[in-house]
Amino acid sequence: MVSGRHPVPVEPEPAVERPVIVVVGPTASGKSTLAIALARALDGEVVSADSMQVYRGMDIGTAKVPVEERIVPHHGLDLVDPDEPFSAALFQSYARAAFADIASRGRRVVLCGGTGFYVRAAIDDYDFPAGEQVGNPVRDSCLALLADIGAPALWERLQKADPASAAVIAPNDSKRVIRAFELLEEGESYAVQKERLSRIPQAVPAVMIGLAVTPDVLRQRIDARVDEMFAGGLVDEVNGLLRSGFREGVTAPQAIGYKEVVDAIDGRCTLDEAIERIKTATRRYAKRQRTWFRKDARIHWLDADDGNGERLVSEAMDIIGETR
């Protein structure tokens, strides 16, 4: 499944004069619907900032907007195969190039996503060390070691080499553990880099709009979305991915919705148990998203409990008008 090609163009600085419209919020808050509506109203195009929607074939479980509903051009989807590595650094390069391309055609950029790190990488002046790339020998070595000794043992090696970084990475978070080893090779510390992220300045002009949904309402929406995913063929999608070598990836197989279905397929739990685990994991992820975005004072928050699309578009357009 590996393409063997660098998946993204590189554009160091985006040639964007008009502010990028950024739509953020937790999963199931209605971001995609609002982003598409704003893009239509502004003669714009949508750039997805979602760390799982970059993977080809992972459509239902990542809640990608169906092709037939993409009534404006979409970017940032289906960039790599599920067994290929991807990162915020690669997304930054891709997004900046997409911004420049869209702006060069006189159209407006609408950045939409729930992966807070990807959003910040796209609009903030974050300088990623050179090691974050496809084909990094340290990454390849760590991937081989991961397959041999497992995630907890790999984390224990990081704990000995860089205790501060191990302290801020979960033992089963193989992607970040491997990234920490890459940084060590370059004389950097993951823990220091993580702390520095909170203080970097903005690089791209942007108007940031957030969708706020109360926990009870969001819980209902998440539960309904997960049920719709299974009704729409999530199990068949995962089976197809497994036949294509899905297990070989370091990131994609850990996606919420996929790892639980794999457990059910492998007999480690029932399908009903997998459904409940996905709902629980998605609620926890949504809570982390809310916590991340609430720390960003640049975001203008809109009450999205009632899902009134017409009102949300009107309020968002007012904010965009005030900040032109």
Secondary structure, DSSP 8 states (H G I E B T S, - for coil): ----S--S---SS----S-EEEEE-STTSSHHHHHHHHHHHHTEEEEE--TTTTBTT--TTTT---GGG--S-EESSS-B-TTS---HHHHHHHHHHHHHHHHHTT-EEEEEES-HHHHHHHHB-----TT-STT-HHHHHHHHHHHHH-HHHHHHHHHHH-HHHHTTS-TT-HHHHHHHHHHHHTT--HHHHHHHHTT--B-S-EEEEEEE--HHHHHHHHHHHHHHHHHTTHHHHHHHHHHTTGGG-SSGGGSTTHHHHHHHHTTSS-HHHHHHHHHHHHHHHHHHHHHHHHT-TTEEEEE-TT--HHHHHHHHHHHHHHT-
